[in-house]
Amino acid sequence: MLKNFMTQDALAGVFRKQQFPFRFPPAANRTAWSREGSRFREVSFPLYLKKAEEILGKDYAEIYPILKAGEFFSYVRTGNRRIFETSYFTRRSHLALFCLAEAMEYRRRFLPAVVEGIWQLLSEPVWYLPAHGYYRENDPMPRFDLPRTDLFCAETGATLACVVRLLEKELTAESAELLTWVREFCIERVIVPVEEERVHEWWLDGLNNWGPWCASNVALTAFTFLRDQPERLARLILKLAECCDSFYNRYAANGGCDEGPGYFMVAGIRLMLFLDLLNTYTGGSCNWFYTQEKFRNIGDYIAKVHLTGPWFACMADSAAKFDRLNAGLLNHFAELSGSARLKSFAAEAAFGFQPRGTGGIPDRFSEKGTFLHLVLLDELAQIFWAPDPAARGSFPGEGRTVLPDLQFYLFRQNPEKEETGSILCIKGGHNNENHNHNDVGEFELFFDGKPVIIDCGATDYTKFTFSERRYENRFLNSSGHNVPAFNGVLQAPGAEFAAGHRELLADGVAIDIAGAYPKECGVTSCVRRAVLTAEGVVSIEDTVSGKGTISVELPLYCAVKPELTPAGIEISGMRLKLRGIELERLEEIPLEDVRMKLSWGDRLWCIHLQTTIEKSGTCRLEFQPVS
């Protein structure tokens, strides 16, 4: 499809005639950068400027933190990624913020900090993360002879491209030669490794989110710095188009992202951005792509897996909570695909998913305890592609959402007022999905906008996260999800460990999850039946069959402390009643992990249930709203 949309010679011919205007107005266009006429700009511009002023007043080492060799080496030596990445992303975020502040104010007050940020990035030995380098055995310094374009090398190139396109006139007045350095560094570090492939860049195969994420950023870098080399540019763009083609072809027809909602903004959205660039610079040659149902479904996915408020169905390595999604990117996808659902969702995202009438556009810089992570391209999209607030509520929710390729099912008691009533979701699938957790049969439950039973989400990435030791992590294996262990045996990783027969019911779904366990667990069938009634009562019923005596242990994870009462276990406005299984203990889980704390705070709780079954039996959990 994409890879054959034009020959290399024809594409080079198109590029020879192109002026390659930036997708967003340069800072010198003061009319475009006016706050007037945009509610988002009126509210957000002062917030950007206030944050930029605050950072500008800090110590130099806080503005552009030093990237230390020992912190880079810590990935190989200890497995720690966060220590280096915190400083790495802070540098890029501050550069982005100063660029935006200068474009908004246009008084040269932030321009020296922009120049300094460029200088600092040019001074870095490599632009890729330690986790993504090539190493010799027992050596923490990445190989000099194998440069690579990873996710964040590509993103750095795109950021510098945006800096140049946004402030080219102003930076040229500071130093025209500085822009030459930027161009040559971006070509050498971002583009040449993709062209030469001394080691095959696996992301070019389009296997997961790396494909469109890297491709869109490499393309933006190339459209900025290879404008005067149309043949070279055409050859590279077709290579990237083939990558995005492969990614698109592997995507489920219903648009489901098996990497989870947390990866949608760097998967489906990045595909949209690549197409947007390609279409813009080839005179609309890709307009046909936007009309495809599958393309629209890819965008609609994020709206379909939204639960309530900041909460999303927590699949794979996704977080559970997103207070802020880029409403501009979502809105632009909606405009390209023609999706009313996504357009309405984008407007909700602009207001932080707050109930109508409870607040305005939120301050995205108000988060505590996290380092700032701004991507300049995304912030420009947020500013210039912001949705119309009038689109809020224009598309009602669904009472039942089914994504059959992902085997994901979501049920709402009150679809038109999602902050009230019960919401239940459950997934089948298999245990070799992208960013997989061993979680076949996992369910989540929310009531009146609050979490009752949760998926805990992913932990901080370390050297071991994507190694053979991945499932040593409790929150990645099945003991960290709301699924049973049989005779002490957990689910196993691999595509062969998968859900079996599935049946969609009038008020729920039934899934046989026994196939996710190795045979030595002793179970031949475990049909998990999840039902949500019109009254908001949720039942989870596991009917287990096997050989001999089967011990069953079932953990249930909660964001708040469950209260043990004579009437049952009370959690966030619901009462859990047990049948065929009983409470073994209540565990408090202090959280040290930074990523998990962003969703859940300082602790979680786990309700440990257990029973013993002779050959066959049923365990039933019933969650009733507390009147």
C-alpha positions as CSV (number, residue, x, y, z in Angstrom):
1,M,0.0,0.0,0.0
2,L,2.2,2.9,1.2
3,K,5.4,1.4,0.0
4,N,4.0,1.3,-3.6
5,F,2.2,4.5,-3.6
6,M,4.9,6.2,-5.7
7,T,8.1,5.2,-7.4
8,Q,11.4,6.6,-6.0
9,D,12.0,8.7,-9.1
10,A,8.5,10.0,-9.1
11,L,8.7,10.9,-5.4
12,A,12.0,12.6,-5.9
13,G,10.4,14.6,-8.7
14,V,7.6,15.7,-6.3
15,F,10.2,16.7,-3.7
16,R,12.2,18.8,-6.2
17,K,9.2,21.0,-6.5
18,Q,8.4,21.2,-2.7
19,Q,9.1,24.1,-0.4
20,F,8.5,21.9,2.6
21,P,6.7,24.4,4.8
22,F,6.7,23.6,8.5
23,R,3.5,21.9,9.8
24,F,3.2,24.7,12.4
25,P,3.8,28.5,12.2
26,P,7.3,29.8,12.9
27,A,7.7,32.2,15.8
28,A,8.1,35.1,13.5
29,N,4.5,34.7,12.4
30,R,3.1,36.8,15.2
31,T,-0.5,36.6,14.0
32,A,-0.4,32.8,14.2
33,W,1.1,32.9,17.7
34,S,-1.5,35.3,19.1
35,R,-3.5,34.0,22.0
36,E,-6.7,35.5,20.6
37,G,-9.4,33.2,19.2
38,S,-8.2,30.1,21.0
39,R,-9.5,29.2,24.4
40,F,-6.6,26.7,24.8
41,R,-4.0,29.3,24.0
42,E,-5.6,31.9,26.3
43,V,-5.4,29.5,29.2
44,S,-2.2,27.6,28.4
45,F,0.2,30.3,27.2
46,P,0.5,31.9,30.7
47,L,1.1,28.4,32.1
48,Y,4.0,27.7,29.7
49,L,5.6,31.1,30.3
50,K,5.3,30.7,34.1
51,K,7.0,27.3,34.0
52,A,9.7,28.6,31.6
53,E,10.4,31.5,34.0
54,E,10.5,29.2,37.0
55,I,13.1,26.9,35.3
56,L,15.1,29.8,33.9
57,G,15.6,31.0,37.5
58,K,17.1,27.7,38.6
59,D,20.7,26.7,39.0
60,Y,22.4,25.9,35.7
61,A,22.8,22.2,36.7
62,E,19.0,21.9,37.1
63,I,18.3,23.6,33.8
64,Y,20.4,21.3,31.7
65,P,21.6,18.5,34.0
66,I,25.0,17.0,33.3
67,L,24.9,13.6,31.7
68,K,27.4,11.6,33.8
69,A,29.3,8.6,32.5
70,G,28.6,6.7,35.7
71,E,24.8,7.2,35.3
72,F,25.0,6.0,31.7
73,F,27.1,3.0,32.8
74,S,24.6,2.1,35.5
75,Y,22.3,0.5,33.0
76,V,24.9,-2.2,32.2
77,R,26.2,-2.4,35.8
78,T,23.1,-2.3,37.9
79,G,20.2,-2.4,35.4
80,N,19.0,1.0,36.5
81,R,17.5,3.1,33.7
82,R,15.8,6.0,35.5
83,I,18.9,7.7,36.9
84,F,20.3,8.6,33.5
85,E,17.0,9.0,31.7
86,T,15.7,11.5,34.2
87,S,18.5,13.9,33.3
88,Y,18.3,13.0,29.6
89,F,14.6,13.8,29.2
90,T,14.8,16.9,31.5
91,R,17.3,18.5,29.0
92,R,15.1,17.9,26.1
93,S,12.0,19.1,27.9
94,H,13.6,22.3,29.0
95,L,14.8,23.1,25.5
96,A,11.3,22.5,24.2
97,L,9.8,24.7,26.9
98,F,12.2,27.5,26.3
99,C,11.5,27.3,22.5
100,L,7.7,27.6,23.2
101,A,8.1,30.4,25.6
102,E,10.2,32.4,23.2
103,A,7.7,31.8,20.4
104,M,4.9,32.9,22.7
105,E,6.6,36.0,24.1
106,Y,9.0,36.8,21.3
107,R,11.2,39.1,23.3
108,R,14.5,37.2,23.0
109,R,14.3,36.6,26.8
110,F,14.5,32.8,26.4
111,L,16.6,32.6,23.3
112,P,20.0,32.3,25.1
113,A,18.6,29.3,26.9
114,V,17.5,27.8,23.6
115,V,21.0,28.2,22.2
116,E,22.5,26.7,25.3
117,G,20.1,23.7,25.0
118,I,21.1,23.1,21.5
119,W,24.8,23.3,22.5
120,Q,24.2,20.8,25.3
121,L,22.5,18.3,23.0
122,L,25.3,18.6,20.4
123,S,27.8,17.9,23.3
124,E,26.3,14.5,24.1
125,P,28.3,11.5,22.9
126,V,25.2,9.6,21.7
127,W,21.5,10.5,21.5
128,Y,20.1,7.0,22.1
129,L,19.3,5.6,25.5
130,P,21.7,3.3,27.3
131,A,19.1,0.5,27.1
132,H,19.2,0.6,23.4
133,G,22.9,0.6,22.6
134,Y,25.1,-2.1,21.3
135,Y,27.8,-3.3,23.8
136,R,30.8,-5.5,24.0
137,E,30.7,-8.1,26.8
138,N,31.2,-6.6,30.2
139,D,31.8,-3.1,28.8
140,P,29.3,-0.3,29.8
141,M,30.3,2.0,27.0
142,P,28.3,1.5,23.8
143,R,30.1,0.5,20.6
144,F,31.5,3.4,18.6
145,D,31.3,1.4,15.4
146,L,27.6,0.6,15.7
147,P,25.7,3.9,15.9
148,R,21.9,3.5,15.9
149,T,18.7,5.4,15.6
150,D,16.5,4.3,18.5
151,L,13.3,5.9,19.7
152,F,14.8,8.8,21.4
153,C,17.7,9.5,19.0
154,A,15.0,9.9,16.4
155,E,12.9,12.0,18.8
156,T,16.0,14.2,19.5
157,G,16.4,14.7,15.7
158,A,12.7,15.7,15.4
159,T,13.0,18.0,18.4
160,L,16.0,19.8,16.8
161,A,14.2,20.0,13.5
162,C,11.2,21.7,15.3
163,V,13.6,24.1,17.0
164,V,15.2,25.1,13.7
165,R,11.9,25.4,11.9
166,L,10.3,27.4,14.7
167,L,13.2,29.8,15.4
168,E,15.3,29.6,12.3
169,K,15.3,33.3,11.7
170,E,16.2,34.1,15.3
171,L,18.9,31.4,15.6
172,T,20.5,32.4,12.3
173,A,20.9,35.9,13.8
174,E,22.7,34.3,16.8
175,S,24.9,32.0,14.7
176,A,24.2,30.7,11.2
177,E,27.0,28.1,11.7
178,L,25.2,26.7,14.8
179,L,22.4,25.6,12.4
180,T,25.0,23.9,10.2
181,W,26.2,21.9,13.2
182,V,22.6,21.0,14.0
183,R,21.9,19.9,10.5
184,E,25.1,17.7,10.2
185,F,24.6,16.1,13.6
186,C,21.0,15.2,12.8
187,I,22.0,13.7,9.5
188,E,24.9,11.8,10.9
189,R,23.1,10.5,14.1
190,V,19.5,10.1,13.0
191,I,19.4,9.6,9.2
192,V,22.7,7.8,8.3
193,P,22.2,4.8,10.7
194,V,18.8,4.2,9.0
195,E,20.3,4.5,5.6
196,E,23.4,2.3,6.2
197,E,22.0,-0.2,8.7
198,R,25.4,-1.6,9.9
199,V,23.1,-3.7,12.1
200,H,19.6,-4.2,10.8
201,E,17.2,-1.8,12.6
202,W,14.5,-4.3,13.6
203,W,12.0,-1.5,14.0
204,L,12.0,-1.1,10.3
205,D,10.1,-4.4,10.1
206,G,7.1,-2.6,11.7
207,L,6.6,-5.1,14.5
208,N,5.4,-2.7,17.2
209,N,5.2,0.9,18.2
210,W,8.9,1.4,17.5
211,G,8.1,1.4,13.8
212,P,5.8,4.4,13.4
213,W,7.4,6.2,16.4
214,C,10.9,6.1,14.9
215,A,9.6,6.5,11.3
216,S,7.6,9.7,12.0
217,N,10.5,11.3,13.8
218,V,13.1,10.3,11.3
219,A,10.8,11.6,8.5
220,L,10.4,15.0,10.2
221,T,14.2,15.2,10.6
222,A,14.7,14.3,7.0
223,F,12.1,16.7,5.6
224,T,13.9,19.4,7.5
225,F,17.6,18.6,6.8
226,L,17.5,16.8,3.5
227,R,15.3,19.3,1.7
228,D,18.0,20.0,-0.8
229,Q,18.7,16.3,-1.6
230,P,15.4,15.0,-3.2
231,E,16.8,11.7,-4.4
232,R,18.2,10.8,-1.0
233,L,15.1,12.0,0.7
234,A,12.8,10.0,-1.5
235,R,14.8,6.8,-1.0
236,L,14.7,7.3,2.8
237,I,11.0,8.2,2.9
238,L,10.0,5.1,0.9
239,K,12.0,2.9,3.4
240,L,10.1,4.5,6.2
241,A,6.8,4.1,4.4
242,E,7.5,0.4,4.0
243,C,8.0,0.2,7.8
244,C,4.7,2.0,8.5
245,D,3.0,-0.2,5.9
246,S,4.1,-3.3,7.8
247,F,3.0,-1.9,11.1
248,Y,-0.4,-1.0,9.6
249,N,-0.9,-4.4,8.0
250,R,-0.1,-6.2,11.4
251,Y,-2.7,-4.1,13.2
252,A,-6.0,-5.6,14.0
253,A,-8.9,-4.7,11.8
254,N,-10.8,-3.3,14.7
255,G,-7.9,-1.0,15.6
256,G,-7.0,-2.6,18.9
257,C,-3.5,-1.8,20.2
258,D,-2.1,-4.9,22.0
259,E,0.5,-2.7,23.6
260,G,-2.2,-1.0,25.7
261,P,-3.6,2.5,25.9
262,G,-0.4,3.9,27.3
263,Y,1.4,3.1,24.0
264,F,-1.4,4.3,21.7
265,M,0.1,7.9,21.7
266,V,3.4,6.5,20.5
267,A,1.9,3.8,18.2
268,G,-1.3,4.7,16.3
269,I,-0.8,8.4,16.8
270,R,2.7,8.2,15.3
271,L,1.4,6.4,12.3
272,M,-1.0,9.3,11.8
273,L,1.9,11.8,12.1
274,F,4.0,10.0,9.5
275,L,1.0,9.9,7.1
276,D,0.3,13.6,7.8
277,L,3.9,14.5,6.8
278,L,3.9,12.3,3.8
279,N,0.5,13.6,2.6
280,T,1.5,17.2,3.2
281,Y,4.7,17.0,1.3
282,T,3.3,15.0,-1.7
283,G,0.3,17.2,-2.5
284,G,-2.3,15.1,-0.8
285,S,-1.3,11.7,-2.3
286,C,-2.4,9.8,0.8
287,N,-5.8,11.3,1.3
288,W,-7.3,7.9,0.3
289,F,-5.6,6.3,3.4
290,Y,-7.7,8.5,5.8
291,T,-11.0,7.1,4.5
292,Q,-10.1,3.5,5.5
293,E,-12.3,2.0,8.3
294,K,-9.2,0.4,9.8
295,F,-7.5,3.8,10.1
296,R,-10.5,5.3,11.8
297,N,-10.7,2.3,14.1
298,I,-7.0,2.7,15.1
299,G,-7.8,6.2,16.4
300,D,-11.1,5.3,18.0
301,Y,-9.4,2.6,20.1
302,I,-8.2,5.1,22.7
303,A,-11.8,6.3,23.3
304,K,-13.1,2.8,23.5
305,V,-10.7,1.7,26.3
306,H,-11.3,4.8,28.3
307,L,-13.1,3.9,31.6
308,T,-13.9,7.0,33.5
309,G,-12.1,10.2,34.5
310,P,-8.3,9.7,34.1
311,W,-8.7,5.9,34.2
312,F,-8.1,3.6,31.2
313,A,-8.2,-0.2,30.8
314,C,-4.8,-1.2,31.9
315,M,-3.4,-3.7,29.4
316,A,0.2,-4.8,28.8
317,D,2.9,-2.3,29.9
318,S,0.4,0.6,30.1
319,A,-0.3,2.7,33.1
320,A,-3.8,2.8,34.5
321,K,-4.1,6.5,34.9
322,F,-3.6,9.4,32.4
323,D,-4.5,12.8,33.7
324,R,-3.4,14.4,30.4
325,L,-3.4,13.1,26.9
326,N,-2.4,15.3,24.0
327,A,-5.8,16.6,22.8
328,G,-4.3,18.3,19.8
329,L,-2.9,15.1,18.4
330,L,-6.2,13.3,19.1
331,N,-8.2,16.0,17.5
332,H,-6.0,16.0,14.3
333,F,-6.4,12.2,14.0
334,A,-10.2,12.7,14.4
335,E,-10.2,15.3,11.6
336,L,-8.2,13.1,9.3
337,S,-10.3,10.0,9.9
338,G,-13.6,11.8,10.2
339,S,-14.4,10.2,13.6
340,A,-17.0,11.9,15.7
341,R,-16.2,9.6,18.5
342,L,-12.6,10.6,18.6
343,K,-13.3,14.3,18.2
344,S,-15.6,14.2,21.2
345,F,-12.9,12.2,23.2
346,A,-10.2,14.8,22.2
347,A,-12.4,17.6,23.7
348,E,-12.7,15.6,26.9
349,A,-8.9,15.1,27.0
350,A,-8.4,18.8,26.7
351,F,-10.2,19.2,29.9
352,G,-8.4,16.4,31.7
353,F,-11.5,14.2,31.6
354,Q,-13.0,16.3,34.4
355,P,-16.8,16.1,34.7
356,R,-18.5,19.0,32.9
357,G,-18.8,22.1,34.9
358,T,-16.1,21.2,37.5
359,G,-13.1,22.9,36.0
360,G,-11.4,24.3,33.0
361,I,-8.3,23.3,31.0
362,P,-5.9,21.8,33.6
363,D,-2.4,23.0,34.4
364,R,-0.2,20.3,32.8
365,F,2.7,21.5,34.9
366,S,1.1,20.9,38.3
367,E,2.2,17.3,38.7
368,K,4.4,16.6,41.7
369,G,7.2,14.2,42.1
370,T,7.9,13.6,38.4
371,F,10.4,15.1,36.0
372,L,9.1,17.2,33.2
373,H,8.8,15.5,29.9
374,L,7.8,17.7,27.0
375,V,8.1,16.8,23.3
376,L,8.3,19.9,21.2
377,L,6.4,18.5,18.3
378,D,3.6,17.2,20.5
379,E,3.3,20.6,22.3
380,L,3.0,22.4,19.0
381,A,0.2,20.0,18.0
382,Q,-1.5,20.7,21.3
383,I,-1.4,24.4,20.6
384,F,-2.3,24.5,17.0
385,W,-4.5,21.4,16.6
386,A,-6.5,21.9,19.9
387,P,-10.1,20.7,19.7
388,D,-13.2,22.9,20.0
389,P,-14.5,22.7,23.5
390,A,-18.0,22.6,22.1
391,A,-17.3,19.0,21.0
392,R,-17.5,17.8,24.6
393,G,-20.2,15.2,25.0
394,S,-21.2,15.1,21.4
395,F,-20.6,11.3,21.2
396,P,-22.2,9.1,23.9
397,G,-20.4,6.2,25.5
398,E,-21.1,2.6,24.7
399,G,-22.9,0.2,27.0
400,R,-20.8,-2.7,25.5
401,T,-17.4,-2.5,23.7
402,V,-16.0,-5.5,22.1
403,L,-12.5,-5.6,20.4
404,P,-12.5,-9.2,19.2
405,D,-8.9,-9.3,17.9
406,L,-7.7,-8.3,21.3
407,Q,-10.4,-10.3,23.0
408,F,-11.2,-7.2,25.1
409,Y,-14.6,-6.6,26.5
410,L,-16.0,-3.6,28.4
411,F,-19.4,-3.1,29.9
412,R,-20.9,0.1,31.4
413,Q,-24.0,0.4,33.6
414,N,-24.5,4.1,32.6
415,P,-22.8,4.7,29.3
416,E,-24.0,8.3,28.9
417,K,-22.7,9.3,32.3
418,E,-19.5,7.3,32.8
419,E,-18.6,8.8,36.2
420,T,-21.6,7.0,37.7
421,G,-22.4,3.3,38.1
422,S,-20.4,0.2,37.5
423,I,-17.8,-0.4,34.8
424,L,-16.4,-3.8,34.1
425,C,-13.7,-4.8,31.6
426,I,-12.0,-8.2,31.0
427,K,-9.6,-9.6,28.5
428,G,-8.7,-12.9,27.0
429,G,-5.8,-13.0,24.5
430,H,-2.5,-14.8,24.8
431,N,0.7,-14.4,26.7
432,N,3.0,-13.2,23.9
433,E,1.4,-9.9,23.1
434,N,3.6,-6.8,22.6
435,H,4.7,-5.6,26.1
436,N,3.0,-8.7,27.3
437,H,1.9,-9.4,30.9
438,N,0.7,-12.9,31.8
439,D,-2.8,-11.8,32.3
440,V,-5.3,-13.9,30.4
441,G,-8.7,-13.5,32.1
442,E,-7.7,-10.3,33.9
443,F,-10.6,-8.1,34.9
444,E,-11.0,-4.6,36.3
445,L,-14.0,-3.0,38.1
446,F,-14.8,0.7,38.7
447,F,-17.8,2.2,40.6
448,D,-18.9,5.8,40.6
449,G,-15.7,6.9,38.9
450,K,-13.4,5.1,41.4
451,P,-11.3,2.0,41.1
452,V,-12.6,-1.1,43.0
453,I,-10.5,-4.0,41.5
454,I,-7.5,-2.9,39.5
455,D,-4.8,-3.9,37.1
456,C,-1.7,-2.6,38.8
457,G,0.0,-1.6,35.6
458,A,3.7,-1.8,34.7
459,T,6.7,-1.0,36.9
460,D,9.8,1.1,36.1
461,Y,11.8,-0.3,33.2
462,T,15.1,-1.8,34.0
463,K,17.7,-3.9,32.3
464,F,15.7,-6.9,33.3
465,T,12.3,-5.8,32.1
466,F,12.8,-7.0,28.5
467,S,15.0,-10.0,29.4
468,E,14.5,-13.7,30.2
469,R,13.9,-12.5,33.8
470,R,10.8,-10.4,32.9
471,Y,8.3,-12.6,34.6
472,E,10.2,-12.6,37.9
473,N,8.4,-9.3,38.5
474,R,5.2,-9.9,40.4
475,F,3.3,-7.2,38.6
476,L,4.2,-8.7,35.2
477,N,3.4,-12.4,35.9
478,S,-0.1,-13.7,36.6
479,S,0.2,-13.4,40.4
480,G,0.1,-9.6,40.0
481,H,-3.2,-9.8,38.1
482,N,-6.7,-10.8,39.2
483,V,-6.5,-14.4,37.9
484,P,-6.1,-17.7,39.8
485,A,-3.1,-19.9,40.4
486,F,-3.9,-23.7,40.4
487,N,-1.9,-25.9,42.6
488,G,0.6,-23.1,43.0
489,V,1.2,-22.9,39.2
490,L,1.0,-19.5,37.5
491,Q,0.2,-18.7,33.8
492,A,3.1,-19.2,31.4
493,P,4.5,-16.8,28.8
494,G,4.2,-17.6,25.1
495,A,1.6,-17.3,22.3
496,E,0.5,-20.9,22.9
497,F,-0.7,-20.0,26.4
498,A,-4.0,-18.4,25.4
499,A,-7.6,-18.1,26.1
500,G,-9.8,-20.8,24.7
501,H,-13.5,-20.8,23.9
502,R,-15.2,-17.4,24.3
503,E,-18.9,-16.6,24.4
504,L,-20.5,-13.2,24.4
505,L,-23.5,-13.1,26.8
506,A,-26.4,-10.7,26.9
507,D,-24.9,-9.0,30.0
508,G,-21.3,-10.1,29.9
509,V,-18.8,-12.7,28.5
510,A,-17.5,-16.1,29.3
511,I,-13.9,-17.0,28.6
512,D,-12.1,-20.3,29.2
513,I,-8.7,-19.2,30.5
514,A,-7.2,-22.7,31.3
515,G,-5.1,-22.7,28.2
516,A,-3.0,-19.9,29.6
517,Y,-1.6,-22.3,32.2
518,P,0.9,-25.2,31.7
519,K,-0.5,-28.7,31.9
520,E,1.1,-29.4,35.2
521,C,-1.4,-27.1,36.9
522,G,-3.9,-30.0,36.8
523,V,-6.7,-27.9,35.3
524,T,-8.4,-28.8,32.0
525,S,-11.0,-26.0,32.0
526,C,-11.6,-22.7,33.8
527,V,-14.5,-20.8,32.4
528,R,-14.5,-17.3,33.8
529,R,-17.9,-15.7,33.4
530,A,-18.0,-11.9,33.9
531,V,-21.4,-10.2,34.1
532,L,-22.7,-6.7,34.8
533,T,-26.4,-6.4,35.5
534,A,-28.6,-3.3,34.9
535,E,-28.6,-2.7,38.7
536,G,-24.7,-2.4,38.7
537,V,-24.1,-5.8,40.3
538,V,-20.9,-7.4,38.9
539,S,-20.2,-11.1,39.2
540,I,-17.0,-13.0,38.4
541,E,-17.6,-16.8,38.4
542,D,-14.8,-19.3,37.7
543,T,-16.0,-22.8,36.9
544,V,-12.9,-25.1,37.3
545,S,-12.5,-28.7,36.1
546,G,-9.4,-30.9,36.4
547,K,-8.0,-34.0,37.9
548,G,-7.9,-34.8,41.6
549,T,-7.6,-32.1,44.2
550,I,-7.1,-28.6,42.9
551,S,-6.0,-25.8,45.2
552,V,-7.1,-22.4,44.0
553,E,-5.5,-19.1,45.0
554,L,-7.0,-15.9,43.7
555,P,-5.5,-12.4,44.3
556,L,-7.6,-9.3,43.9
557,Y,-5.8,-6.0,43.8
558,C,-7.3,-2.8,45.2
559,A,-6.2,0.9,45.2
560,V,-7.8,1.5,48.6
561,K,-7.8,-0.5,51.8
562,P,-10.7,-3.0,51.8
563,E,-12.9,-3.0,54.9
564,L,-13.8,-6.3,56.4
565,T,-17.4,-6.2,57.6
566,P,-19.9,-8.9,58.7
567,A,-21.8,-8.2,55.5
568,G,-18.8,-8.7,53.2
569,I,-15.6,-7.0,52.1
570,E,-16.3,-3.3,51.2
571,I,-14.2,-1.6,48.6
572,S,-14.8,1.9,47.2
573,G,-18.6,1.8,47.5
574,M,-19.1,-1.8,46.6
575,R,-19.5,-4.9,48.8
576,L,-17.8,-8.2,47.8
577,K,-19.6,-11.4,48.7
578,L,-17.9,-14.7,48.3
579,R,-19.2,-18.1,47.4
580,G,-17.1,-21.3,47.0
581,I,-14.0,-19.4,48.0
582,E,-12.9,-17.6,51.2
583,L,-10.6,-14.9,52.4
584,E,-7.2,-16.1,53.3
585,R,-5.5,-12.8,54.2
586,L,-5.3,-9.1,53.3
587,E,-1.9,-7.8,52.2
588,E,-0.7,-4.2,52.3
589,I,1.8,-3.5,49.5
590,P,4.0,-0.4,50.0
591,L,5.1,1.0,46.7
592,E,8.6,2.1,46.0
593,D,8.3,2.1,42.2
594,V,8.0,5.6,40.7
595,R,5.9,4.6,37.8
596,M,3.3,2.7,39.9
597,K,3.2,5.5,42.4
598,L,2.0,7.9,39.7
599,S,-1.2,5.9,39.4
600,W,-1.7,4.6,42.9
601,G,0.2,6.6,45.5
602,D,2.2,5.0,48.2
603,R,0.5,1.6,48.5
604,L,-1.8,-1.0,47.1
605,W,-3.8,-3.8,48.8
606,C,-4.3,-7.4,47.8
607,I,-7.2,-9.6,48.9
608,H,-5.9,-13.2,48.9
609,L,-8.7,-15.7,48.4
610,Q,-8.3,-19.5,48.4
611,T,-10.2,-22.7,48.2
612,T,-9.8,-26.4,47.3
613,I,-11.8,-28.1,44.6
614,E,-12.3,-31.9,44.1
615,K,-12.2,-32.4,40.3
616,S,-14.7,-29.6,39.6
617,G,-16.3,-26.7,41.3
618,T,-17.2,-23.0,41.1
619,C,-15.9,-19.9,42.8
620,R,-18.1,-16.8,42.7
621,L,-17.4,-13.2,43.5
622,E,-20.3,-10.8,43.6
623,F,-19.8,-7.1,43.9
624,Q,-22.9,-5.1,44.9
625,P,-23.2,-1.4,45.2
626,V,-23.5,-0.4,48.8
627,S,-26.9,1.4,49.2
